[in-house]
């Protein structure tokens, strides 16, 4: 009969079985691992035992052979012992480990070498001595060498005696027993020479014994203080002339075995606990797991509505929640505002310092916005450096107060590590429900107001009105028209002559661009250059002017006209463009125009954007032979410092200092000082805006190098400039 266990009991039963199963497997693995460890240790010990046994066998065999050598000499000399001393000495010098050598005619010791210290052995009858007689008679009967021992010496140590029976032939060639040749071998010395005692110092246990086949007894010659471990003990045979010996070797591995067992059992127990706990959690917590899934789903949903960098609500949150809130605001006859803004020039932080610092700046800005926002209002990050603040239930004055606070708080010094940043922002404001009740329209109108705020100079707020949208559309049409003008070559270069004041010769010209609109006619650069800068078309426009200037110089050269230098104005964006130098280099190579026929004019305010990068770019242009001029000199605020650090060939005195030169003493002193200072720095000076002969003469008196202005010529088209006189005296 099947019995269904309660669910809570079943939840414990399977994990319990799993625990026992893992423990049993762990126990089996532990036993198997220990057996493998023991076998590996025994294999290592067997190799060590064979090596040591081989060394002992070689040393003992050589020592025992000494008695056979002596016995052979006595047999050859028919029992003559007169040369015993010399034989014994030679043998002991040749073979180590021998304490002394003896001769015992008829079994009685008569000769010993060395005699000193061994006198008591003289006269000992080996055949009668109870300790030695049995072995001696066996040696005579079997005519073989025997080993006697171990022998404990009075002076300490253990020895073994090797004895060889001597048989001498008579005249009838029959052999009769003559006596014994014996050697006292120091077993301790032989063992020491083989290095076996070093094994004891390393924790090994050693036993050296001989097995007597006749008596079936074992005689132990040496044994360590610690008994052989039966688990790891190994034995190796030692074959000697006197019979077989055996070397036993073991090492205590109880402690390593214990550590291994404890470690394996601990791991087994830990795995058993983890497995059973995992099974338990999987078997009894389906509801909890389901709750976790639901919780994670909610978290992912929340994450979809929040910006991960700042923690603020994001654009998706705005699009999904704002319509309902707008509906509620309108139903309650409330008013509010959607404020759209971004950080002015934030891109320069990311480009120059890095996006990691830029992210921290955005986080700190978000914190400031949240801290200074009214209760109930919402701060939203739309993306990048774009934010929005939605103000509910507020008057127009409340909205303006909040907006001004945003401007002030944004401009406060912001510190990141050791850096300090002073930011600004531009804000576009649209009101609801006055301007719209649709979130997309509110965002679009706020964007229009933001664009207008930037157009007016940034760092301010603008409230949307319908005229702005009309103007924006018109402005966008003008931007498209400018792009089309560049593409369709509606832009035309005009050239204003520049002349040498000392020689009155035209040596260069400033290149100026004009827009010949197909409907509006001539449009001056003051009207379309700012639009090009705002729309980002200034790079394309600037490159167009540079390319057209090279093409004009090529045409002029092909027509055989005198060479002339063209000075071209560079904007700050062009100077920051990494492709500027490669582009100019390509044009020099394409049109085969030497670089010294090109000059670039830059303003002081252009240099202030990134002085180090500007300096590096100007040096590269200078290396191409291009001359560098600072335009509108004197209107900036760091002229002297820039002149000594930049590769400047020419400074251009701004027309504001020249136009009233005859009447304004201050202008006269400033112009004279600029010229003198420039000449001290080996830099030439050109004065622009010369409109009267008096101004021309005064500049000559100040030793000004070059000049340009309406007195000589306005900017004129190419055909008219080609026909212009080379000598200004024909014009003045």
C-alpha positions as CSV (number, residue, x, y, z in Angstrom):
1,X,0.0,0.0,0.0
2,X,1.4,3.4,-1.0
3,X,1.6,5.8,1.8
4,X,1.8,9.5,0.9
5,X,4.0,11.4,3.3
6,X,3.1,14.9,4.3
7,X,4.7,17.6,2.2
8,X,6.9,19.0,5.0
9,X,8.2,15.5,5.9
10,X,9.0,14.8,2.2
11,X,10.8,18.0,2.1
12,X,13.3,16.6,4.6
13,X,13.4,13.0,3.5
14,X,15.0,13.5,0.1
15,X,17.7,15.9,1.4
16,X,18.5,13.4,4.2
17,X,19.0,10.5,1.7
18,X,21.1,12.8,-0.4
19,X,23.2,13.7,2.6
20,X,23.8,10.0,3.5
21,X,24.6,9.1,-0.1
22,X,27.2,11.9,-0.4
23,X,28.8,10.9,2.9
24,X,29.1,7.3,1.8
25,X,30.6,8.3,-1.5
26,X,33.0,10.6,0.4
27,X,34.0,7.8,2.7
28,X,34.7,5.5,-0.2
29,X,36.7,8.2,-2.0
30,X,38.7,8.8,1.2
31,X,39.6,5.1,1.6
32,X,40.5,4.8,-2.1
33,X,42.6,8.0,-1.8
34,X,44.4,6.8,1.3
35,X,45.2,3.4,-0.3
36,X,46.6,5.2,-3.4
37,X,48.7,7.4,-1.1
38,X,50.1,4.4,0.8
39,X,50.9,2.6,-2.4
40,X,52.7,5.6,-3.8
41,X,54.7,5.9,-0.6
42,X,55.6,2.3,-0.7
43,X,56.8,2.6,-4.3
44,X,59.0,5.5,-3.3
45,X,60.3,3.5,-0.3
46,X,61.0,0.5,-2.5
47,X,63.3,2.5,-4.7
48,X,65.1,4.0,-1.7
49,X,65.5,0.5,-0.1
50,X,66.9,-1.0,-3.3
51,X,69.4,1.8,-3.6
52,X,70.5,1.4,0.0
53,X,70.6,-2.4,-0.2
54,X,72.8,-2.2,-3.3
55,X,75.3,0.1,-1.4
56,X,75.4,-2.2,1.6
57,X,75.8,-5.3,-0.5
58,X,78.8,-3.7,-2.3
59,X,80.5,-2.6,0.9
60,X,79.8,-5.8,2.9
61,X,80.8,-8.1,0.1
62,X,84.1,-6.2,-0.3
63,X,84.8,-6.4,3.5
64,X,84.0,-10.2,3.6
65,X,86.1,-10.8,0.6
66,X,89.2,-9.6,2.6
67,X,89.2,-13.0,4.5
68,X,89.1,-14.9,1.2
69,X,92.0,-12.9,-0.1
70,X,94.1,-13.6,3.0
71,X,93.1,-17.4,3.0
72,X,94.2,-17.7,-0.6
73,X,97.6,-16.2,0.2
74,X,98.1,-18.7,3.1
75,X,97.0,-21.6,0.9
76,X,99.5,-20.5,-1.8
77,X,102.3,-20.2,0.7
78,X,101.5,-23.7,2.3
79,X,100.6,-22.2,5.7
80,X,103.6,-19.8,5.9
81,X,102.5,-16.8,8.0
82,X,105.7,-14.8,7.9
83,X,104.2,-12.2,5.5
84,X,100.9,-11.8,7.5
85,X,101.6,-8.3,8.6
86,X,102.2,-6.9,5.1
87,X,99.2,-8.8,3.7
88,X,96.9,-7.6,6.4
89,X,98.1,-4.0,6.1
90,X,97.5,-3.9,2.4
91,X,94.1,-5.4,2.7
92,X,92.9,-2.9,5.4
93,X,94.3,0.0,3.4
94,X,92.4,-1.2,0.3
95,X,89.1,-2.1,1.9
96,X,87.3,0.2,4.3
97,X,85.2,-0.8,7.4
98,X,87.6,-3.5,8.7
99,X,88.6,-3.2,12.4
100,X,91.3,-6.0,12.3
101,X,92.4,-9.1,10.5
102,X,93.2,-12.4,12.3
103,X,94.8,-15.8,11.5
104,X,93.9,-18.9,13.7
105,X,96.0,-21.9,12.8
106,X,94.1,-25.1,14.0
107,X,91.4,-22.7,15.2
108,X,93.6,-20.9,17.7
109,X,94.1,-17.1,17.1
110,X,97.9,-16.5,16.8
111,X,98.1,-13.5,14.5
112,X,96.2,-10.1,14.7
113,X,96.7,-6.9,12.7
114,X,96.8,-4.5,14.2
115,X,97.8,-6.1,17.5
116,X,97.4,-2.9,19.6
117,X,94.2,-3.1,21.6
118,X,93.5,-6.7,20.5
119,X,96.0,-8.6,22.7
120,X,93.3,-10.3,24.7
121,X,92.1,-12.2,21.5
122,X,95.5,-14.0,21.2
123,X,95.2,-17.7,22.1
124,X,91.4,-17.8,21.7
125,X,90.3,-21.2,20.4
126,X,87.5,-20.7,18.0
127,X,86.7,-24.3,17.7
128,X,86.3,-24.7,21.5
129,X,84.6,-21.4,22.2
130,X,80.9,-22.0,22.9
131,X,79.9,-18.8,21.0
132,X,81.8,-19.5,17.8
133,X,82.4,-23.3,17.6
134,X,79.2,-24.4,16.0
135,X,79.5,-21.9,13.2
136,X,83.3,-22.7,12.8
137,X,82.7,-26.4,12.4
138,X,79.9,-25.7,9.9
139,X,82.4,-23.6,7.9
140,X,85.0,-26.4,7.9
141,X,82.4,-29.0,7.0
142,X,80.9,-27.0,4.1
143,X,84.2,-25.3,3.2
144,X,82.6,-21.9,2.9
145,X,83.0,-18.4,4.5
146,X,80.7,-17.7,7.4
147,X,79.5,-14.5,9.2
148,X,79.4,-14.3,12.9
149,X,77.5,-11.6,14.7
150,X,76.3,-9.1,15.5
151,X,79.2,-8.6,18.0
152,X,79.0,-5.8,20.5
153,X,82.4,-4.2,21.1
154,X,83.7,-3.2,24.5
155,X,84.7,0.2,23.0
156,X,81.2,0.7,21.6
157,X,79.6,-0.1,18.3
158,X,78.5,-3.2,16.5
159,X,80.6,-5.5,14.4
160,X,80.3,-8.7,12.4
161,X,83.0,-11.3,12.0
162,X,83.7,-12.9,8.6
163,X,85.6,-16.2,8.7
164,X,87.0,-18.3,5.8
165,X,88.4,-21.8,6.5
166,X,91.9,-22.4,5.1
167,X,92.9,-25.8,3.6
168,X,96.5,-26.5,2.7
169,X,97.7,-29.2,0.2
170,X,100.5,-31.6,1.1
171,X,102.9,-33.4,-1.2
172,X,100.2,-35.9,-2.2
173,X,97.8,-33.0,-3.3
174,X,95.4,-33.9,-0.5
175,X,94.0,-30.9,1.4
176,X,93.9,-30.7,5.2
177,X,92.3,-28.1,7.4
178,X,94.9,-25.5,8.4
179,X,92.9,-22.9,10.3
180,X,90.8,-19.7,9.8
181,X,91.3,-16.3,8.3
182,X,89.0,-13.8,10.1
183,X,88.1,-10.1,9.7
184,X,86.3,-7.9,12.3
185,X,84.0,-5.7,10.2
186,X,82.6,-2.4,11.8
187,X,79.0,-2.5,10.8
188,X,78.3,1.0,12.1
189,X,81.1,2.5,9.8
190,X,79.8,0.7,6.7
191,X,76.2,1.9,7.4
192,X,77.4,5.4,7.9
193,X,79.3,5.4,4.6
194,X,76.2,4.3,2.7
195,X,74.3,7.3,4.1
196,X,71.6,5.2,5.7
197,X,71.7,7.1,9.0
198,X,70.6,10.3,7.1
199,X,67.4,8.5,6.3
200,X,66.8,8.1,10.0
201,X,67.2,11.9,10.4
202,X,64.5,12.3,7.7
203,X,62.0,10.2,9.7
204,X,62.6,6.8,8.2
205,X,62.7,3.6,10.3
206,X,65.4,1.0,9.3
207,X,66.1,-2.7,10.1
208,X,69.0,-4.9,8.9
209,X,68.8,-8.6,9.6
210,X,70.1,-12.0,8.4
211,X,67.9,-15.1,8.0
212,X,69.5,-18.4,9.0
213,X,68.1,-21.1,6.8
214,X,69.3,-23.9,9.1
215,X,67.7,-22.6,12.3
216,X,65.0,-20.6,10.5
217,X,65.8,-17.7,12.8
218,X,66.5,-14.1,12.0
219,X,69.5,-12.3,13.4
220,X,69.1,-8.5,13.6
221,X,72.3,-6.5,12.9
222,X,70.8,-3.0,13.2
223,X,67.4,-1.6,14.1
224,X,66.1,2.0,14.5
225,X,64.7,3.2,17.7
226,X,61.2,3.4,16.1
227,X,59.7,0.1,14.9
228,X,59.0,-0.4,11.2
229,X,55.5,0.8,10.3
230,X,53.7,-2.3,9.0
231,X,51.6,-0.1,6.6
232,X,54.5,1.2,4.6
233,X,57.3,-1.2,5.4
234,X,59.3,-2.6,2.4
235,X,62.2,-5.1,2.2
236,X,65.1,-5.5,-0.1
237,X,67.5,-8.6,-0.3
238,X,71.2,-8.2,0.2
239,X,73.2,-11.2,-1.3
240,X,76.5,-11.8,0.4
241,X,79.2,-14.5,0.2
242,X,78.1,-15.6,3.7
243,X,74.4,-15.8,2.8
244,X,71.4,-13.5,2.3
245,X,70.6,-10.4,4.4
246,X,67.5,-8.2,4.3
247,X,67.1,-4.5,4.6
248,X,63.7,-3.2,5.9
249,X,62.6,0.4,5.5
250,X,59.4,2.3,6.5
251,X,58.2,5.8,7.2
252,X,55.4,7.1,9.5
253,X,52.6,8.5,7.4
254,X,49.9,8.4,10.1
255,X,49.8,12.2,10.4
256,X,49.5,12.9,6.6
257,X,46.9,10.2,6.4
258,X,45.0,11.8,9.2
259,X,45.2,15.3,7.6
260,X,44.1,13.9,4.2
261,X,41.2,12.0,5.8
262,X,40.0,14.9,7.9
263,X,40.2,17.2,4.8
264,X,38.3,14.8,2.5
265,X,35.7,14.1,5.2
266,X,35.3,17.8,5.8
267,X,34.8,18.5,2.1
268,X,32.5,15.5,1.9
269,X,30.4,16.9,4.8
270,X,30.4,20.4,3.3
271,X,29.3,19.0,-0.1
272,X,26.7,16.8,1.6
273,X,25.3,19.8,3.5
274,X,25.3,22.0,0.3
275,X,23.6,19.3,-1.8
276,X,21.0,18.4,0.8
277,X,20.4,22.1,1.4
278,X,20.0,22.8,-2.3
279,X,17.6,19.9,-2.7
280,X,15.7,21.1,0.3
281,X,15.4,24.7,-1.0
282,X,14.3,23.5,-4.4
283,X,11.8,21.0,-3.1
284,X,10.0,23.1,-0.4
285,X,10.3,26.7,-1.8
286,X,8.5,26.9,-5.1
287,X,6.3,29.7,-3.8
288,X,9.3,31.7,-2.6
289,X,11.0,31.3,-5.9
290,X,7.9,32.5,-7.6
291,X,7.9,35.5,-5.4
292,X,11.5,36.2,-6.2
293,X,10.7,36.1,-9.9
294,X,7.8,38.6,-9.3
295,X,10.1,40.8,-7.3
296,X,12.8,40.9,-10.0
297,X,10.1,41.6,-12.6
298,X,9.0,44.6,-10.6
299,X,12.6,45.8,-10.2
300,X,13.2,45.5,-14.0
301,X,10.1,47.5,-14.6
302,X,11.3,50.2,-12.2
303,X,14.7,50.1,-13.9
304,X,13.0,50.8,-17.2
305,X,11.6,54.0,-15.8
306,X,14.8,55.2,-14.1
307,X,18.1,56.5,-15.5
308,X,20.9,54.2,-14.3
309,X,23.5,57.0,-14.1
310,X,21.6,59.6,-12.0
311,X,18.7,57.6,-10.6
312,X,16.3,60.2,-12.0
313,X,13.2,59.2,-13.9
314,X,13.9,58.9,-17.6
315,X,12.3,59.7,-21.0
316,X,10.2,56.5,-21.0
317,X,8.8,57.4,-17.6
318,X,7.9,60.8,-18.9
319,X,6.2,59.5,-22.0
320,X,4.2,56.9,-20.1
321,X,3.1,58.9,-17.0
322,X,2.9,62.5,-18.2
323,X,-0.3,62.2,-20.2
324,X,-2.3,61.1,-17.2
325,X,-0.8,63.8,-15.0
326,X,-1.5,66.5,-17.6
327,X,-5.1,65.3,-17.8
328,X,-5.4,65.6,-14.0
329,X,-3.8,69.1,-14.0
330,X,-6.3,70.3,-16.6
331,X,-9.3,68.7,-14.8
332,X,-8.3,70.6,-11.6
333,X,-7.8,73.9,-13.5
334,X,-4.1,74.0,-12.6
335,X,-1.2,75.5,-14.5
336,X,2.4,74.3,-14.8
337,X,5.5,74.3,-17.0
338,X,7.8,72.0,-18.8
339,X,11.4,73.2,-18.6
340,X,13.8,71.7,-21.0
341,X,17.5,72.5,-20.7
342,X,21.0,71.2,-21.2
343,X,24.5,72.1,-20.1
344,X,26.3,74.7,-22.2
345,X,29.5,73.3,-23.9
346,X,29.3,70.1,-21.9
347,X,30.7,68.1,-24.8
348,X,34.1,69.8,-24.3
349,X,34.3,68.1,-20.8
350,X,33.8,64.6,-22.3
351,X,36.2,65.3,-25.2
352,X,39.0,66.9,-23.2
353,X,38.9,65.1,-19.8
354,X,36.9,61.9,-20.4
355,X,33.5,60.4,-20.2
356,X,34.1,59.0,-16.7
357,X,34.6,62.6,-15.3
358,X,31.7,63.7,-17.4
359,X,29.4,61.1,-15.8
360,X,30.4,62.3,-12.3
361,X,29.6,65.9,-13.3
362,X,26.1,64.8,-14.5
363,X,25.5,62.9,-11.3
364,X,26.4,66.0,-9.2
365,X,24.2,68.3,-11.4
366,X,21.3,65.8,-10.9
367,X,21.8,66.0,-7.1
368,X,21.7,69.8,-7.2
369,X,18.6,69.8,-9.3
370,X,16.8,67.4,-7.0
371,X,17.8,69.3,-3.9
372,X,16.6,72.6,-5.2
373,X,13.4,71.4,-6.7
374,X,10.0,72.2,-5.1
375,X,8.1,69.4,-3.4
376,X,5.9,67.8,-6.0
377,X,7.9,68.9,-9.0
378,X,9.8,66.3,-11.0
379,X,13.4,66.3,-12.4
380,X,13.9,64.0,-15.4
381,X,17.0,63.1,-17.3
382,X,16.1,62.9,-21.0
383,X,19.6,61.7,-22.1
384,X,23.2,62.9,-22.4
385,X,23.4,66.3,-20.7
386,X,19.7,67.0,-21.3
387,X,17.3,67.4,-18.4
388,X,13.7,68.5,-17.8
389,X,11.8,69.8,-14.8
390,X,8.0,69.6,-14.7
391,X,6.4,72.1,-12.4
392,X,2.9,71.5,-11.3
393,X,0.3,73.9,-9.9
394,X,2.5,77.1,-10.2
395,X,2.1,80.7,-11.2
396,X,4.3,82.3,-13.8
397,X,6.3,83.9,-11.0
398,X,6.8,80.5,-9.3
399,X,8.1,79.2,-12.7
400,X,10.5,82.1,-13.2
401,X,11.8,81.8,-9.6
402,X,12.5,78.1,-10.1
403,X,14.2,78.7,-13.4
404,X,16.4,81.4,-12.0
405,X,17.4,79.1,-9.1
406,X,18.4,76.5,-11.7
407,X,20.7,79.0,-13.4
408,X,22.3,80.1,-10.2
409,X,22.8,76.6,-8.8
410,X,24.3,75.3,-12.1
411,X,26.9,78.1,-12.1
412,X,28.2,77.2,-8.6
413,X,31.7,75.7,-8.7
414,X,31.5,72.0,-9.0
415,X,34.5,69.9,-7.8
416,X,35.4,66.4,-9.0
417,X,38.6,65.1,-7.4
418,X,41.2,67.9,-7.9
419,X,39.3,69.5,-10.8
420,X,36.9,72.4,-10.6
421,X,34.2,73.1,-13.1
422,X,32.0,76.2,-13.6
423,X,29.0,75.3,-15.7
424,X,26.2,77.2,-17.3
425,X,22.9,76.2,-18.8
426,X,20.3,77.4,-21.2
427,X,16.6,76.7,-20.6
428,X,13.5,76.6,-22.7
429,X,10.1,76.9,-21.0
430,X,6.7,76.0,-22.3
431,X,3.5,76.3,-20.3
432,X,0.6,74.0,-19.9
433,X,-2.2,74.0,-20.7
434,X,-1.6,77.4,-22.3
435,X,0.8,76.2,-25.1
436,X,-0.4,72.6,-25.3
437,X,-1.9,69.7,-23.5
438,X,0.2,67.1,-25.4
439,X,3.5,66.0,-23.9
440,X,5.2,65.7,-27.3
441,X,4.1,69.2,-28.3
442,X,5.3,70.6,-25.0
443,X,8.7,69.0,-25.5
444,X,9.0,70.3,-29.0
445,X,8.0,73.9,-28.0
446,X,10.4,73.8,-25.1
447,X,13.1,72.7,-27.5
448,X,12.3,75.7,-29.7
449,X,12.6,78.0,-26.7
450,X,15.9,76.4,-25.7
451,X,17.3,77.0,-29.2
452,X,16.3,80.7,-28.9
453,X,18.0,80.9,-25.5
454,X,21.2,79.6,-27.0
455,X,20.9,81.9,-30.0
456,X,20.6,84.9,-27.6
457,X,24.0,84.0,-25.9
458,X,23.3,81.0,-23.6
459,X,23.1,81.0,-19.8
460,X,19.5,82.3,-19.7
461,X,15.9,81.1,-20.0
462,X,13.3,81.8,-22.7
463,X,9.6,81.2,-22.5
464,X,8.1,79.9,-25.7
465,X,5.8,81.9,-27.9
466,X,4.4,81.1,-31.3
467,X,6.7,83.6,-33.2
468,X,9.7,81.6,-32.1
469,X,8.5,78.6,-33.9
470,X,8.0,80.6,-37.1
471,X,11.5,82.1,-36.7
472,X,12.9,78.7,-36.1
473,X,11.4,77.3,-39.2
474,X,12.8,80.2,-41.2
475,X,16.2,79.8,-39.6
476,X,16.2,76.1,-40.5
477,X,15.3,77.0,-44.0
478,X,18.2,79.4,-44.1
479,X,20.6,76.7,-42.8
480,X,19.4,74.4,-45.6
481,X,19.9,77.2,-48.1
482,X,23.5,77.7,-46.8
483,X,24.2,74.0,-47.1
484,X,22.9,74.1,-50.6
485,X,25.0,77.3,-51.3
486,X,28.2,75.5,-50.3
487,X,27.3,72.4,-52.4
488,X,26.3,74.5,-55.5
489,X,29.1,77.0,-55.3
490,X,26.9,80.0,-54.6
491,X,29.7,81.3,-52.4
492,X,32.3,83.6,-54.0
493,X,35.7,84.7,-52.8
494,X,36.5,88.4,-52.7
495,X,40.0,89.7,-52.1
496,X,41.1,92.9,-50.2
497,X,44.6,94.0,-51.2
498,X,47.3,94.3,-48.5
499,X,50.2,96.5,-49.3
500,X,53.7,97.2,-48.0
501,X,53.8,100.7,-46.5
502,X,57.5,101.3,-47.3
503,X,57.4,100.2,-51.0
504,X,53.6,101.0,-51.6
505,X,53.4,97.6,-53.4
506,X,50.5,95.1,-53.1
507,X,52.1,91.9,-51.7
508,X,49.1,90.0,-50.3
509,X,45.4,90.0,-49.9
510,X,42.8,88.9,-47.3
511,X,40.3,86.3,-48.6
512,X,36.7,87.1,-47.7
513,X,33.7,85.0,-48.6
514,X,30.4,86.4,-50.1
515,X,27.1,84.6,-50.7
516,X,25.5,85.3,-54.0
517,X,22.0,84.1,-53.2
518,X,19.9,83.3,-56.4
519,X,16.9,85.3,-55.0
520,X,18.3,87.7,-52.4
521,X,21.5,88.6,-54.2
522,X,24.7,89.5,-52.3
523,X,24.6,88.4,-48.6
524,X,27.5,89.6,-46.5
525,X,29.3,87.2,-44.1
526,X,28.1,89.0,-41.0
527,X,24.7,87.5,-41.8
528,X,25.6,83.9,-42.6
529,X,28.9,83.2,-40.7
530,X,27.1,83.1,-37.2
531,X,24.5,80.8,-38.6
532,X,27.2,78.5,-40.0
533,X,28.8,78.4,-36.5
534,X,25.5,77.7,-34.7
535,X,24.5,75.0,-37.2
536,X,28.0,73.3,-37.3
537,X,28.5,74.1,-41.0
538,X,31.5,76.3,-40.2
539,X,34.0,73.5,-40.8
540,X,32.5,72.7,-44.2
541,X,32.4,76.4,-45.1
542,X,35.9,77.0,-43.8
543,X,37.3,74.1,-45.9
544,X,35.5,75.5,-48.9
545,X,37.2,78.8,-48.5
546,X,40.6,77.2,-48.1
547,X,40.1,75.0,-51.2
548,X,38.9,77.9,-53.3
549,X,41.9,80.0,-52.3
550,X,44.3,77.2,-53.5
551,X,42.4,77.0,-56.7
552,X,42.6,80.7,-57.2
553,X,46.4,80.7,-56.6
554,X,46.7,77.9,-59.1
555,X,44.7,79.9,-61.7
556,X,46.8,83.0,-61.0
557,X,50.0,81.0,-61.5
558,X,48.7,79.5,-64.8
559,X,47.8,83.0,-66.1
560,X,51.3,84.2,-65.4
561,X,50.2,86.8,-62.8
562,X,52.7,87.9,-60.1
563,X,52.7,85.6,-57.0
564,X,50.8,86.8,-54.1
565,X,50.0,85.6,-50.5
566,X,46.4,85.0,-49.5
567,X,45.4,85.4,-45.8
568,X,42.5,83.2,-44.8
569,X,40.4,83.6,-41.6
570,X,40.2,80.5,-39.4
571,X,37.4,79.9,-36.9
572,X,37.9,78.3,-33.4
573,X,36.2,75.1,-34.7
574,X,38.6,74.9,-37.6
575,X,41.6,75.4,-35.4
576,X,40.3,72.6,-33.1
577,X,39.7,70.2,-36.1
578,X,42.2,67.4,-36.1
579,X,41.8,67.1,-39.9
580,X,42.9,70.7,-40.6
581,X,46.7,70.0,-41.0
582,X,46.2,66.9,-43.1
583,X,43.7,68.7,-45.3
584,X,46.0,71.7,-45.9
585,X,48.9,69.3,-46.6
586,X,46.8,67.5,-49.2
587,X,45.9,70.8,-50.9
588,X,49.5,71.9,-51.1
589,X,50.5,68.6,-52.8
590,X,47.4,68.6,-55.1
591,X,47.7,72.2,-56.4
592,X,51.5,72.4,-56.1
593,X,51.3,75.7,-54.3
594,X,54.2,76.4,-51.8
595,X,53.0,76.9,-48.2
596,X,54.5,80.4,-47.9
597,X,51.8,81.7,-50.3
598,X,49.1,80.9,-47.7
599,X,48.5,82.7,-44.4
600,X,46.0,81.9,-41.7
601,X,44.4,84.7,-39.5
602,X,43.1,83.7,-36.1
603,X,41.6,85.9,-33.4
604,X,42.7,86.0,-29.8
605,X,39.3,84.7,-28.6
606,X,39.9,81.7,-30.9
607,X,43.1,80.9,-29.1
608,X,41.5,81.0,-25.7
609,X,39.4,77.8,-26.4
610,X,42.4,75.5,-26.0
611,X,45.7,77.3,-26.1
612,X,47.9,74.1,-26.0
613,X,46.1,72.4,-28.8
614,X,46.1,75.7,-30.8
615,X,49.9,76.1,-30.3
616,X,50.5,72.5,-31.5
617,X,48.4,73.0,-34.6
618,X,49.9,76.3,-35.5
619,X,53.4,74.9,-35.2
620,X,52.5,72.1,-37.7
621,X,51.1,74.7,-40.1
622,X,54.2,76.8,-39.6
623,X,56.3,73.7,-40.6
624,X,54.4,73.7,-43.9
625,X,55.7,77.2,-44.6
626,X,52.3,78.9,-43.8
627,X,52.4,82.3,-42.1
628,X,50.4,82.9,-39.0
629,X,48.6,86.2,-38.2
630,X,46.7,87.3,-35.1
631,X,43.6,89.2,-36.2
632,X,41.8,92.0,-34.2
633,X,45.0,92.3,-32.1
634,X,44.4,94.4,-28.9
635,X,40.7,93.4,-28.4
636,X,41.6,90.3,-26.4
637,X,43.0,90.2,-22.9
638,X,46.1,88.1,-23.1
639,X,47.9,89.5,-26.1
640,X,51.5,89.8,-24.7
641,X,51.5,86.3,-23.1
642,X,50.3,84.8,-26.4
643,X,52.8,86.6,-28.6
644,X,55.8,85.1,-26.9
645,X,54.5,81.6,-26.8
646,X,53.0,81.2,-30.3
647,X,54.6,80.9,-33.8
648,X,53.2,84.3,-34.9
649,X,54.6,86.0,-38.1
650,X,52.1,88.9,-38.2
651,X,49.8,90.8,-35.9
652,X,46.8,92.7,-37.3
653,X,45.9,95.9,-35.5
654,X,42.1,96.0,-35.1
655,X,40.2,98.7,-37.2
656,X,38.8,100.1,-33.9
657,X,42.2,101.6,-33.1
658,X,42.8,102.9,-36.6
659,X,39.5,104.6,-37.5
660,X,40.0,107.6,-35.2
661,X,43.8,107.6,-35.2
662,X,44.1,111.2,-36.3
663,X,41.9,112.6,-33.4
664,X,42.3,110.1,-30.5
665,X,45.5,110.4,-28.6
666,X,44.9,107.1,-26.8
667,X,44.5,105.2,-30.0
668,X,47.7,106.8,-31.4
669,X,49.7,105.7,-28.3
670,X,48.2,102.2,-28.4
671,X,49.0,101.7,-32.1
672,X,52.5,103.1,-31.7
673,X,53.1,100.8,-28.7
674,X,51.8,97.7,-30.5
675,X,54.1,98.3,-33.5
676,X,57.1,98.9,-31.3
677,X,56.4,95.8,-29.2
678,X,55.8,93.6,-32.2
679,X,59.1,94.7,-33.8
680,X,60.9,93.9,-30.6
681,X,59.6,90.4,-31.0
682,X,60.6,90.2,-34.7
683,X,57.0,90.2,-35.7
684,X,55.5,92.3,-38.5
685,X,52.4,94.5,-38.1
686,X,49.5,95.1,-40.5
687,X,46.9,97.8,-39.8
688,X,43.4,97.2,-41.1
689,X,40.6,99.8,-41.6
690,X,42.8,102.5,-43.3
691,X,40.3,104.9,-44.8
692,X,42.2,108.3,-44.9
693,X,45.6,109.5,-46.2
694,X,46.3,111.0,-42.8
695,X,46.0,107.5,-41.2
696,X,48.3,106.1,-43.9
697,X,51.0,108.7,-43.3
698,X,50.8,108.3,-39.5
699,X,51.2,104.5,-39.8
700,X,54.2,105.0,-42.0
701,X,55.7,107.3,-39.4
702,X,55.1,104.6,-36.8
703,X,57.0,102.2,-39.1
704,X,54.0,99.9,-39.5
705,X,54.9,97.2,-42.1
706,X,51.6,96.5,-43.9
707,X,48.2,98.0,-44.3
708,X,44.7,97.4,-45.8
709,X,41.5,99.4,-46.0
710,X,38.9,101.2,-48.0
711,X,41.4,104.0,-48.8
712,X,43.1,101.5,-51.2
713,X,40.3,99.1,-52.0
714,X,37.3,97.3,-50.7
715,X,37.1,93.5,-51.0
716,X,36.7,92.8,-54.8
717,X,35.9,89.8,-56.9
718,X,38.7,87.7,-58.6
719,X,38.5,89.3,-62.0
720,X,38.7,92.9,-60.6
721,X,41.5,91.9,-58.2
722,X,43.6,90.4,-61.0
723,X,43.4,93.7,-62.8
724,X,44.2,95.8,-59.7
725,X,47.3,97.9,-59.8
726,X,50.4,96.6,-58.1
727,X,51.3,100.1,-56.9
728,X,48.9,101.8,-54.5
729,X,50.3,105.2,-55.4
730,X,48.2,105.0,-58.5
731,X,45.1,104.7,-56.4
732,X,45.7,107.1,-53.5
